[in-house]
């Protein structure tokens, strides 16, 4: 009986040790599940923040693209106006060429008139004076026309440079708008990916929370089992103690019985 009690105590002790190890493992798993829940929540918050920032960046890029498109339209209008101005300056140059030709003809006519007046002698003196004045005015007109032509030529060169610069600027703006559109598309893709990550983090957090609840239940059950194992161990210890007591009592009784042992009767 004592041997059985010793074996039972050993089994109860081993069972208690195993339940203690299981309880510690369950607690660690519950703590890990809680950490996963917190990490997934933090990751979800970070993903949401990133999605918000991407949305803000996309809005800014949309505004920039709209502003660039408007500016491109204004630049195009300015370029068209400058081209129109260049065409008008060409018309002015044509008119100035005509004026120059007329001035030259007038100068020649005045020169011929002065020569004829000189041949006429005293009668042509008044006409010669008028011819000289006409020739002087014609020369002044020719000089002014040449000066205007020089200014107009410089203006036309500046118009050409301005048109070229505006064209290059417009091309650069078109490139910038295209790059902005690509950036908006990239942000759209990033936002979609971040939203998917946020969704997955939410699913992970939900699954981890369910796992944490299950682990808490398991931990509670293991704790209850540990308490039962502890009680079994205590009962086994008590049983062993009682068995030892009974063993001592049995030994004492055996000794008493041996002391009062009756001798067998002799036969006659």
Backbone as JSON, one array per atom type, in Angstrom:
{
  "sequence": "XXXXXXXXXXXXXXXXXXXXXXXXXXXXXXXXXXXXXXXXXXXXXXXXXXXXXXXXXXXXXXXXXXXXXXXXXXXXXXXXXXXXXXXXXXXXXXXXXXXXXXXXXXXXXXXXXXXXXXXXXXXXXXXXXXXXXXXXXXXXXXXXXXXXXXXXXXXXXXXXXXXXXXXXXXXXXXXXXXXXXXXXXXXXXXXXXXXXXXXXXXXXXXXXXXXXXXXXXXXXXXXXXXXXXXXXXXXXXXXXXXXXXXXXXXXXXXXXXXXXXXXXXXXX",
  "N": [[0.83, -1.21, 0.0], [1.91, 1.21, 0.81], [3.89, 1.44, -1.12], [2.32, 1.77, -3.39], [1.18, 4.23, -2.78], [3.44, 5.83, -2.84], [4.13, 5.65, -5.54], [1.84, 6.82, -6.64], [2.07, 9.4, -5.62], [4.41, 10.21, -6.92], [3.51, 10.19, -9.59], [1.53, 12.18, -9.43], [3.12, 14.37, -8.78], [4.69, 14.57, -11.09], [2.68, 15.08, -12.95], [1.8, 17.58, -12.03], [4.1, 19.12, -12.49], [4.22, 19.01, -15.29], [1.83, 20.35, -15.95], [2.43, 22.87, -14.95], [4.49, 23.65, -16.66], [3.03, 23.67, -19.05], [1.21, 25.7, -18.45], [2.89, 27.92, -18.25], [3.82, 28.02, -20.9], [1.41, 28.48, -22.25], [0.8, 31.0, -21.23], [2.92, 32.48, -22.25], [2.33, 32.27, -25.0], [-0.11, 33.6, -25.05], [0.75, 36.16, -24.32], [2.37, 36.67, -26.54], [0.43, 36.7, -28.55], [-0.99, 38.96, -27.78], [0.99, 40.86, -28.22], [1.19, 40.65, -30.99], [-1.33, 41.6, -31.73], [-1.12, 44.27, -30.86], [1.05, 45.13, -32.45], [0.01, 44.76, -35.04], [-2.1, 46.55, -34.9], [-0.67, 48.96, -34.62], [0.72, 48.93, -37.07], [-1.45, 49.07, -38.81], [-2.43, 51.6, -38.16], [-0.23, 53.14, -38.97], [-0.25, 52.56, -41.71], [-2.71, 53.67, -42.42], [-2.17, 56.35, -41.89], [-0.16, 56.77, -43.79], [-1.65, 56.37, -46.11], [-3.38, 58.54, -45.91], [-1.55, 60.67, -46.14], [-0.6, 60.16, -48.72], [-2.93, 60.63, -50.13], [-3.23, 63.36, -49.65], [-0.9, 64.28, -50.96], [-1.55, 63.51, -53.55], [-3.74, 65.16, -54.05], [-2.48, 67.66, -53.98], [-0.76, 67.37, -56.19], [-2.67, 67.14, -58.2], [-3.76, 69.71, -58.13], [-1.47, 71.14, -58.84], [-1.03, 70.14, -61.42], [-3.36, 71.06, -62.68], [-2.95, 73.82, -62.44], [-0.61, 74.06, -63.98], [-1.6, 73.28, -66.46], [-3.41, 75.36, -66.94], [-1.57, 77.48, -66.98], [-0.08, 76.69, -69.17], [-1.97, 77.02, -71.17], [-2.26, 79.82, -71.05], [0.34, 80.59, -71.74], [0.43, 79.6, -74.31], [-1.5, 81.23, -75.48], [-0.17, 83.7, -75.19], [2.05, 83.2, -76.82], [0.79, 82.92, -79.29], [-0.19, 85.52, -79.56], [2.22, 86.94, -79.72], [3.26, 85.86, -82.06], [1.34, 86.82, -83.83], [1.9, 89.51, -83.54], [4.47, 89.52, -84.62], [3.83, 88.94, -87.28], [2.43, 91.25, -87.93], [4.48, 93.13, -87.68], [6.0, 92.41, -89.87], [4.31, 93.23, -91.9], [4.41, 95.95, -91.42], [7.1, 96.37, -92.02], [7.02, 95.86, -94.75], [5.45, 98.0, -95.6], [7.15, 100.09, -94.89], [9.25, 99.57, -96.62], [7.97, 100.18, -99.0], [7.51, 102.92, -98.58], [10.16, 103.76, -98.47], [10.96, 103.25, -101.1], [9.3, 105.02, -102.48], [10.26, 107.38, -101.41], [12.86, 107.46, -102.42], [12.28, 107.7, -105.15], [10.97, 110.16, -105.1], [13.05, 111.77, -104.25], [14.79, 111.56, -106.45], [13.15, 112.69, -108.42], [12.91, 115.29, -107.38], [15.54, 116.08, -107.55], [15.94, 116.05, -110.34], [14.06, 117.99, -111.01], [15.22, 120.24, -109.82], [17.5, 120.47, -111.36], [16.4, 121.03, -113.89], [15.18, 123.44, -113.24], [17.38, 125.02, -112.77], [18.39, 125.2, -115.33], [16.46, 126.77, -116.44], [16.99, 129.28, -115.58], [16.53, 132.6, -114.29], [13.77, 132.51, -114.19], [13.21, 130.01, -113.26], [14.06, 129.97, -110.67], [12.49, 130.08, -108.3], [11.08, 127.72, -108.42], [13.22, 125.98, -108.24], [14.02, 126.35, -105.62], [11.83, 125.26, -104.23], [12.04, 122.64, -105.15], [14.45, 121.89, -104.02], [13.73, 121.97, -101.29], [11.79, 119.97, -101.26], [13.4, 117.82, -101.91], [15.09, 117.78, -99.67], [13.23, 117.17, -97.64], [12.5, 114.67, -98.56], [14.9, 113.27, -98.24], [15.13, 113.38, -95.45], [12.87, 111.9, -94.78], [13.63, 109.44, -95.85], [15.85, 108.85, -94.22], [14.58, 108.64, -91.72], [12.95, 106.5, -92.27], [14.82, 104.45, -92.66], [15.89, 104.36, -90.09], [13.63, 103.54, -88.63], [13.3, 101.09, -89.84], [15.61, 99.77, -88.95], [15.1, 99.68, -86.16], [12.76, 98.18, -86.25], [13.71, 95.81, -87.3], [15.38, 94.93, -85.2], [13.37, 94.61, -83.28], [11.9, 92.56, -84.44], [13.75, 90.49, -84.29], [13.89, 90.19, -81.51], [11.27, 89.39, -81.06], [11.32, 86.92, -82.36], [13.16, 85.54, -80.74], [11.69, 85.58, -78.35], [9.43, 84.09, -79.07], [10.64, 81.62, -79.58], [11.65, 81.04, -77.01], [9.27, 80.94, -75.54], [8.07, 78.8, -76.8], [9.85, 76.73, -76.08], [9.5, 76.85, -73.32], [6.82, 76.12, -73.17], [6.95, 73.5, -74.14], [8.51, 72.4, -72.09], [6.74, 72.7, -69.97], [4.73, 71.0, -70.81], [6.09, 68.58, -70.61], [6.49, 68.6, -67.84], [3.85, 68.52, -66.94], [3.14, 66.01, -67.92], [4.88, 64.41, -66.39], [3.86, 65.03, -63.9], [1.32, 63.9, -64.12], [2.11, 61.22, -64.27], [3.2, 60.98, -61.72], [0.91, 61.35, -60.18], [-0.51, 59.07, -60.98], [1.24, 57.14, -59.97], [1.02, 57.69, -57.22], [-1.63, 57.03, -56.91], [-1.47, 54.26, -57.3], [0.2, 53.66, -55.11], [-1.46, 54.44, -53.02], [-3.52, 52.57, -53.33], [-2.12, 50.2, -52.78], [-1.31, 50.7, -50.14], [-3.78, 50.91, -48.9], [-4.62, 48.28, -49.23], [-2.7, 47.01, -47.67], [-3.4, 48.1, -45.22], [-5.93, 46.95, -44.95], [-5.21, 44.22, -44.81], [-3.66, 44.28, -42.48], [-5.67, 44.89, -40.68], [-7.16, 42.53, -40.85], [-5.24, 40.76, -39.89], [-4.95, 41.74, -37.29], [-7.51, 41.24, -36.32], [-7.61, 38.43, -36.5], [-5.49, 37.84, -34.77], [-6.51, 38.85, -32.42], [-8.67, 37.13, -32.0], [-7.17, 34.81, -31.68], [-5.82, 35.52, -29.37], [-7.91, 35.6, -27.52], [-8.68, 32.91, -27.56], [-6.29, 31.79, -26.59], [-6.26, 32.93, -24.07], [-8.47, 31.65, -22.95], [-7.5, 29.03, -23.11], [-5.31, 29.31, -21.45], [-6.61, 29.83, -19.05], [-7.93, 27.38, -18.73], [-5.72, 25.66, -18.55], [-4.62, 26.66, -16.25], [-6.62, 26.0, -14.43], [-6.42, 23.23, -14.66], [-3.85, 22.97, -13.65], [-4.28, 23.7, -11.03], [-5.91, 21.59, -10.25], [-4.06, 19.51, -10.56], [-2.29, 20.27, -8.62], [-3.87, 19.94, -6.37], [-4.23, 17.18, -6.58], [-1.61, 16.36, -6.14], [-1.26, 17.2, -3.52], [-3.19, 15.6, -2.32], [-2.06, 13.12, -2.88], [0.27, 13.33, -1.39], [-0.83, 13.46, 1.17], [-2.04, 10.96, 1.14], [0.2, 9.34, 0.98], [1.36, 9.99, 3.4], [-0.61, 9.04, 5.17], [-0.48, 6.37, 4.44], [2.1, 5.75, 5.25], [1.73, 6.12, 7.99], [-0.21, 4.13, 8.5], [1.35, 1.97, 7.81], [3.29, 2.0, 9.8], [1.64, 1.56, 12.01], [0.69, -0.97, 11.35], [3.06, -2.42, 11.5], [3.6, -2.14, 14.19], [1.37, -3.5, 15.25], [1.9, -6.0, 14.24], [4.2, -6.58, 15.64], [3.15, -6.68, 18.22], [1.42, -8.84, 17.94], [3.26, -10.8, 17.41], [4.47, -10.87, 19.89], [2.5, -11.82, 21.56], [2.21, -14.4, 20.7], [0.8, -17.65, 20.58], [1.78, -20.81, 21.88], [1.71, -24.02, 20.27], [-0.5, -26.73, 21.35], [0.47, -29.74, 23.21], [0.23, -33.16, 22.26], [-1.09, -36.06, 23.74]],
  "CA": [[0.0, 0.0, 0.0], [2.83, 2.34, 0.87], [4.53, 1.54, -2.44], [1.34, 2.35, -4.31], [1.06, 5.65, -2.44], [4.65, 6.51, -3.33], [3.98, 5.74, -7.0], [0.79, 7.79, -6.92], [2.62, 10.72, -5.34], [5.33, 10.54, -8.02], [2.71, 10.54, -10.77], [0.89, 13.48, -9.2], [4.18, 15.38, -8.86], [5.04, 14.73, -12.51], [1.54, 15.75, -13.6], [1.83, 18.98, -11.62], [5.2, 19.78, -13.2], [3.82, 19.17, -16.69], [0.81, 21.4, -16.04], [3.11, 24.15, -14.73], [5.17, 23.98, -17.93], [1.99, 24.02, -20.02], [0.65, 27.0, -18.06], [3.87, 28.94, -18.64], [3.81, 28.1, -22.36], [0.16, 29.13, -22.64], [0.91, 32.42, -20.89], [3.81, 33.11, -23.24], [1.61, 32.38, -26.26], [-1.09, 34.67, -24.88], [1.5, 37.42, -24.39], [2.77, 36.86, -27.94], [-0.77, 37.08, -29.3], [-1.26, 40.35, -27.44], [1.99, 41.67, -28.92], [0.81, 40.67, -32.41], [-2.48, 42.5, -31.84], [-0.63, 45.64, -30.75], [1.87, 45.43, -33.63], [-0.88, 44.89, -36.19], [-2.81, 47.82, -34.74], [0.26, 50.05, -34.94], [0.95, 48.9, -38.51], [-2.66, 49.56, -39.46], [-2.46, 53.06, -37.98], [0.8, 53.72, -39.84], [-0.72, 52.45, -43.09], [-3.77, 54.66, -42.6], [-1.51, 57.65, -41.97], [0.51, 56.84, -45.09], [-2.69, 56.54, -47.12], [-3.83, 59.93, -45.82], [-0.52, 61.54, -46.71], [-0.6, 59.95, -50.17], [-4.11, 61.31, -50.63], [-2.91, 64.79, -49.65], [0.04, 64.51, -52.04], [-2.25, 63.39, -54.82], [-4.54, 66.38, -54.22], [-1.54, 68.74, -54.33], [-0.32, 67.16, -57.56], [-3.8, 67.47, -59.07], [-3.82, 71.17, -58.2], [-0.31, 71.59, -59.62], [-1.28, 69.8, -62.83], [-4.37, 71.98, -63.19], [-2.3, 75.13, -62.58], [0.3, 73.99, -65.13], [-2.41, 73.27, -67.68], [-3.88, 76.74, -67.14], [-0.42, 78.28, -67.39], [0.26, 76.3, -70.54], [-2.93, 77.71, -72.04], [-1.92, 81.24, -71.09], [1.57, 80.73, -72.51], [0.06, 79.39, -75.72], [-2.14, 82.47, -75.92], [0.87, 84.72, -75.34], [2.85, 82.86, -78.01], [-0.01, 83.26, -80.47], [-0.21, 86.98, -79.67], [3.53, 87.4, -80.2], [3.34, 85.49, -83.47], [0.52, 87.79, -84.56], [2.66, 90.76, -83.55], [5.54, 89.35, -85.6], [3.24, 89.06, -88.62], [2.12, 92.67, -88.15], [5.73, 93.85, -87.92], [6.39, 92.14, -91.26], [3.5, 94.13, -92.72], [4.99, 97.29, -91.26], [8.35, 96.39, -92.79], [6.65, 95.98, -96.18], [5.02, 99.39, -95.82], [8.34, 100.93, -94.83], [9.97, 99.38, -97.89], [7.26, 100.97, -100.01], [7.8, 104.33, -98.31], [11.55, 104.0, -98.87], [11.03, 103.31, -102.56], [8.68, 106.29, -102.89], [11.18, 108.46, -101.03], [13.95, 107.49, -103.4], [11.74, 108.26, -106.39], [10.74, 111.59, -104.86], [14.37, 112.43, -104.22], [15.26, 111.66, -107.83], [12.32, 113.67, -109.12], [13.27, 116.63, -106.9], [16.86, 116.39, -108.11], [15.73, 116.37, -111.75], [13.36, 119.28, -111.06], [16.19, 121.3, -109.5], [18.38, 120.63, -112.53], [15.62, 121.71, -114.91], [14.97, 124.83, -112.8], [18.64, 125.74, -112.97], [18.48, 125.46, -116.76], [15.49, 127.82, -116.78], [17.55, 130.57, -115.17], [15.83, 133.39, -113.27], [12.36, 132.1, -114.12], [13.06, 128.72, -112.54], [14.68, 129.99, -109.35], [11.51, 129.74, -107.24], [10.8, 126.28, -108.49], [14.41, 125.28, -107.77], [14.0, 126.37, -104.14], [10.83, 124.27, -103.81], [12.57, 121.31, -105.45], [15.46, 121.58, -103.0], [13.03, 121.67, -100.04], [11.18, 118.63, -101.41], [14.49, 116.83, -101.85], [15.52, 117.7, -98.27], [12.2, 116.41, -96.91], [12.58, 113.28, -99.01], [16.06, 112.67, -97.6], [14.77, 113.19, -94.03], [11.94, 110.76, -94.71], [14.41, 108.22, -96.09], [16.65, 108.56, -93.02], [13.66, 108.16, -90.68], [12.49, 105.17, -92.66], [15.91, 103.52, -92.37], [15.97, 104.2, -88.62], [12.49, 102.7, -88.23], [13.6, 99.73, -90.32], [16.59, 99.17, -88.03], [14.39, 99.37, -84.92], [11.81, 97.1, -86.51], [14.49, 94.57, -87.46], [15.74, 94.5, -83.84], [12.15, 94.14, -82.62], [11.56, 91.25, -85.01], [14.68, 89.52, -83.71], [13.44, 89.94, -80.13], [10.04, 88.59, -81.15], [11.73, 85.56, -82.71], [13.73, 84.94, -79.53], [10.6, 85.38, -77.39], [8.61, 82.97, -79.55], [11.41, 80.4, -79.36], [11.69, 80.79, -75.56], [7.93, 80.53, -75.11], [7.87, 77.43, -77.3], [10.6, 75.82, -75.22], [8.82, 76.81, -72.02], [5.59, 75.35, -73.31], [7.34, 72.09, -74.21], [8.92, 71.99, -70.75], [5.53, 72.57, -69.15], [4.06, 69.77, -71.23], [6.84, 67.48, -69.98], [6.2, 68.65, -66.4], [2.47, 68.04, -66.76], [3.16, 64.55, -68.12], [5.5, 63.82, -65.21], [2.9, 65.18, -62.8], [0.3, 62.86, -64.31], [2.72, 59.95, -63.88], [3.31, 60.98, -60.26], [-0.45, 61.12, -59.66], [-0.81, 57.65, -61.18], [2.04, 56.37, -59.0], [0.4, 57.87, -55.9], [-2.86, 56.22, -56.9], [-1.05, 52.87, -57.06], [0.68, 53.56, -53.73], [-2.64, 54.5, -52.14], [-4.22, 51.28, -53.41], [-1.31, 49.21, -52.05], [-1.37, 51.01, -48.7], [-5.12, 50.53, -48.43], [-4.64, 46.82, -49.14], [-1.91, 46.68, -46.48], [-4.23, 48.45, -44.06], [-6.96, 45.91, -44.84], [-4.57, 42.99, -44.33], [-3.31, 44.48, -41.07], [-6.9, 44.76, -39.92], [-7.49, 41.11, -40.78], [-4.27, 40.14, -38.98], [-5.29, 42.16, -35.93], [-8.73, 40.52, -35.93], [-7.24, 37.03, -36.25], [-4.66, 37.79, -33.56], [-7.39, 39.07, -31.27], [-9.36, 35.86, -31.77], [-6.18, 33.88, -31.12], [-5.54, 35.92, -27.99], [-9.03, 35.17, -26.7], [-8.57, 31.45, -27.42], [-5.16, 31.51, -25.71], [-6.66, 33.26, -22.7], [-9.31, 30.54, -22.48], [-6.61, 27.9, -22.9], [-4.51, 29.61, -20.26], [-7.47, 29.63, -17.89], [-8.14, 25.94, -18.56], [-4.48, 25.06, -18.06], [-4.48, 27.07, -14.86], [-7.53, 25.14, -13.66], [-5.81, 21.9, -14.62], [-2.71, 23.05, -12.74], [-4.81, 23.68, -9.67], [-6.32, 20.21, -9.97], [-2.85, 18.72, -10.38], [-1.75, 20.63, -7.31], [-4.69, 19.26, -5.37], [-3.9, 15.75, -6.65], [-0.32, 16.16, -5.49], [-1.48, 17.31, -2.08], [-3.89, 14.38, -1.89], [-1.09, 12.03, -2.93], [1.15, 13.5, -0.23], [-1.61, 13.03, 2.35], [-2.22, 9.52, 1.06], [1.48, 8.73, 1.34], [1.53, 10.16, 4.85], [-1.51, 8.08, 5.82], [0.05, 5.02, 4.2], [3.24, 5.57, 6.16], [1.18, 5.94, 9.34], [-0.8, 2.8, 8.55], [2.43, 0.98, 7.78], [3.88, 1.94, 11.14], [0.66, 0.91, 12.9], [0.69, -2.39, 11.01], [4.28, -3.01, 12.05], [3.42, -2.23, 15.65], [0.43, -4.59, 15.51], [2.59, -7.25, 13.96], [5.1, -6.83, 16.77], [2.32, -7.12, 19.35], [0.96, -10.19, 17.66], [4.4, -11.7, 17.59], [4.75, -10.96, 21.31], [1.47, -12.66, 22.17], [2.04, -15.61, 19.89], [0.43, -18.82, 21.41], [2.49, -22.04, 21.53], [0.77, -25.09, 19.94], [-0.72, -27.72, 22.44], [1.12, -31.05, 23.04], [-0.73, -34.28, 22.18], [-0.73, -37.22, 24.57]],
  "C": [[0.85, 1.25, 0.0], [3.51, 2.54, -0.48], [3.59, 2.16, -3.46], [1.17, 3.83, -4.06], [2.25, 6.44, -2.95], [4.57, 6.69, -4.85], [2.95, 6.79, -7.36], [1.28, 9.21, -6.68], [3.57, 11.16, -6.46], [4.59, 10.94, -9.28], [2.05, 11.89, -10.64], [1.91, 14.61, -9.3], [4.56, 15.65, -10.32], [3.92, 15.44, -13.27], [1.52, 17.23, -13.26], [2.93, 19.75, -12.36], [4.84, 20.03, -14.66], [2.79, 20.29, -16.85], [1.41, 22.78, -15.8], [3.82, 24.6, -16.01], [4.15, 24.4, -18.98], [1.39, 25.38, -19.72], [1.6, 28.13, -18.47], [3.88, 29.13, -20.16], [2.55, 28.81, -22.86], [0.2, 30.62, -22.35], [1.81, 33.15, -21.89], [3.11, 33.28, -24.59], [0.55, 33.47, -26.19], [-0.42, 36.04, -24.96], [1.93, 37.72, -25.82], [1.59, 37.3, -28.8], [-1.12, 38.54, -29.03], [-0.28, 41.28, -28.16], [1.66, 41.77, -30.41], [-0.36, 41.62, -32.63], [-2.01, 43.95, -31.8], [0.19, 46.04, -31.98], [1.0, 45.63, -34.87], [-1.68, 46.18, -36.11], [-1.93, 49.0, -35.09], [0.54, 50.1, -36.44], [-0.25, 49.42, -39.28], [-2.76, 51.07, -39.35], [-1.44, 53.74, -38.88], [0.37, 53.67, -41.3], [-1.82, 53.47, -43.38], [-3.18, 56.06, -42.73], [-0.83, 57.82, -43.32], [-0.51, 57.05, -46.21], [-3.21, 57.97, -47.12], [-2.83, 60.89, -46.44], [-0.45, 61.39, -48.24], [-1.79, 60.65, -50.81], [-3.87, 62.81, -50.7], [-1.95, 65.12, -50.79], [-0.62, 64.44, -53.41], [-3.09, 64.63, -55.1], [-3.65, 67.55, -54.63], [-1.08, 68.61, -55.78], [-1.43, 67.47, -58.56], [-3.9, 68.98, -59.24], [-2.66, 71.71, -59.04], [-0.51, 71.32, -61.11], [-2.3, 70.75, -63.44], [-3.77, 73.37, -63.41], [-1.37, 75.15, -63.79], [-0.47, 73.98, -66.44], [-2.95, 74.67, -67.99], [-2.74, 77.63, -67.63], [0.0, 77.96, -68.82], [-0.69, 76.96, -71.54], [-2.62, 79.19, -72.18], [-0.65, 81.47, -71.92], [1.29, 80.55, -74.01], [-0.61, 80.64, -76.29], [-1.14, 83.59, -76.13], [1.72, 84.47, -76.57], [2.09, 83.22, -79.28], [-0.05, 84.78, -80.68], [1.11, 87.52, -80.2], [3.72, 87.04, -81.67], [2.52, 86.45, -84.33], [1.24, 89.14, -84.65], [3.81, 90.69, -84.55], [5.02, 89.49, -87.02], [2.93, 90.52, -88.94], [3.39, 93.48, -88.4], [6.25, 93.59, -89.34], [5.6, 93.03, -92.22], [4.03, 95.56, -92.65], [6.28, 97.41, -92.06], [8.06, 96.54, -94.28], [6.24, 97.4, -96.51], [6.22, 100.33, -95.82], [9.18, 100.78, -96.1], [9.31, 100.19, -99.01], [7.54, 102.46, -99.84], [9.22, 104.68, -98.74], [11.68, 104.13, -100.38], [10.44, 104.62, -103.08], [9.6, 107.46, -102.57], [12.33, 108.59, -102.02], [13.48, 108.11, -104.73], [11.51, 109.77, -106.25], [12.05, 112.36, -104.87], [14.92, 112.61, -105.63], [14.48, 112.7, -108.62], [12.67, 115.1, -108.7], [14.62, 117.05, -107.46], [16.73, 116.79, -109.59], [15.04, 117.73, -111.91], [14.31, 120.43, -110.77], [17.12, 121.55, -110.68], [17.65, 121.39, -113.63], [15.4, 123.17, -114.54], [16.23, 125.64, -112.99], [18.83, 126.08, -114.44], [17.54, 126.6, -117.15], [15.96, 129.21, -116.35], [16.71, 131.24, -114.1], [14.39, 132.94, -113.12], [12.18, 130.8, -113.32], [13.64, 128.73, -111.15], [13.7, 129.58, -108.25], [11.2, 128.24, -107.22], [11.99, 125.47, -107.99], [14.45, 125.23, -106.25], [13.01, 125.32, -103.61], [11.35, 122.86, -104.04], [13.62, 120.9, -104.43], [14.8, 121.22, -101.66], [12.37, 120.28, -100.1], [12.24, 117.55, -101.3], [14.97, 116.65, -100.42], [14.52, 116.9, -97.43], [12.25, 114.93, -97.29], [13.76, 112.56, -98.36], [15.8, 112.42, -96.11], [13.83, 111.99, -93.87], [12.67, 109.45, -94.91], [15.23, 107.84, -94.88], [15.77, 108.02, -91.9], [13.18, 106.75, -90.99], [13.57, 104.12, -92.38], [16.05, 103.27, -90.87], [14.84, 103.31, -88.12], [12.72, 101.26, -88.66], [14.58, 99.02, -89.39], [15.93, 98.78, -86.71], [13.44, 98.19, -85.12], [12.54, 95.78, -86.67], [14.91, 94.03, -86.09], [14.53, 93.95, -83.09], [11.75, 92.76, -83.14], [12.48, 90.16, -84.47], [14.27, 89.17, -82.27], [12.16, 89.11, -80.12], [10.37, 87.14, -81.46], [12.29, 84.83, -81.49], [12.63, 84.64, -78.51], [9.73, 84.2, -77.78], [9.32, 81.65, -79.31], [11.42, 80.03, -77.86], [10.33, 80.32, -75.05], [7.64, 79.11, -75.58], [8.6, 76.41, -76.45], [9.94, 75.71, -73.84], [7.54, 76.0, -72.07], [5.89, 73.86, -73.4], [7.75, 71.58, -72.83], [7.71, 71.81, -69.83], [4.75, 71.32, -69.52], [4.74, 68.55, -70.62], [6.53, 67.42, -68.49], [4.8, 68.13, -66.11], [2.42, 66.52, -66.92], [3.78, 63.85, -66.92], [4.57, 63.92, -64.0], [1.8, 64.13, -62.9], [0.84, 61.49, -63.92], [2.83, 59.86, -62.36], [1.95, 60.74, -59.62], [-0.83, 59.65, -59.81], [-0.04, 56.78, -60.2], [1.46, 56.49, -57.6], [-0.91, 57.1, -55.81], [-2.53, 54.75, -56.63], [-0.59, 52.68, -55.62], [-0.5, 53.56, -52.76], [-3.39, 53.18, -52.14], [-3.46, 50.21, -52.63], [-1.41, 49.43, -50.55], [-2.73, 50.64, -48.13], [-5.23, 49.01, -48.29], [-3.86, 46.36, -47.91], [-2.72, 46.96, -45.22], [-5.31, 47.4, -43.84], [-6.38, 44.62, -44.28], [-4.17, 43.11, -42.87], [-4.54, 44.37, -40.18], [-7.31, 43.3, -39.76], [-6.54, 40.38, -39.83], [-4.61, 40.48, -37.53], [-6.52, 41.41, -35.43], [-8.41, 39.06, -35.62], [-6.41, 36.89, -34.98], [-5.5, 38.0, -32.31], [-8.18, 37.8, -30.95], [-8.41, 34.84, -31.16], [-5.89, 34.21, -29.66], [-6.66, 35.47, -27.05], [-8.98, 33.65, -26.47], [-7.44, 31.1, -26.46], [-5.48, 31.87, -24.27], [-7.54, 32.16, -22.12], [-8.45, 29.31, -22.19], [-5.77, 28.09, -21.64], [-5.33, 29.39, -18.99], [-7.71, 28.14, -17.63], [-6.89, 25.25, -18.02], [-4.25, 25.43, -16.61], [-5.38, 26.23, -13.96], [-6.96, 23.74, -13.54], [-4.61, 21.87, -13.68], [-3.17, 23.02, -11.28], [-5.27, 22.27, -9.28], [-5.11, 19.31, -9.74], [-2.21, 19.01, -9.02], [-2.53, 19.94, -6.2], [-4.4, 17.76, -5.37], [-2.57, 15.46, -5.95], [-0.47, 16.22, -3.98], [-2.19, 16.06, -1.55], [-2.94, 13.19, -1.87], [-0.13, 12.11, -1.74], [0.43, 13.05, 1.04], [-1.77, 11.51, 2.35], [-0.93, 8.8, 1.44], [1.71, 8.81, 2.84], [0.66, 9.17, 5.61], [-0.99, 6.66, 5.64], [1.24, 4.74, 5.1], [2.76, 5.34, 7.6], [0.58, 4.55, 9.5], [0.27, 1.72, 8.56], [3.08, 0.84, 9.15], [2.94, 1.23, 12.11], [0.63, -0.6, 12.63], [1.91, -3.09, 11.57], [4.16, -3.18, 13.56], [2.46, -3.37, 16.01], [1.09, -5.94, 15.29], [3.52, -7.62, 15.11], [4.31, -7.31, 17.99], [1.82, -8.54, 19.14], [2.08, -11.2, 17.84], [4.7, -11.91, 19.08], [3.75, -11.89, 22.0], [1.21, -13.94, 21.37], [1.81, -16.82, 20.8], [1.17, -20.06, 20.9], [1.47, -23.13, 21.18], [0.69, -26.15, 21.06], [-0.06, -29.06, 22.1], [0.05, -32.14, 23.02], [-0.21, -35.45, 23.02], [-1.16, -38.47, 23.88]]
}
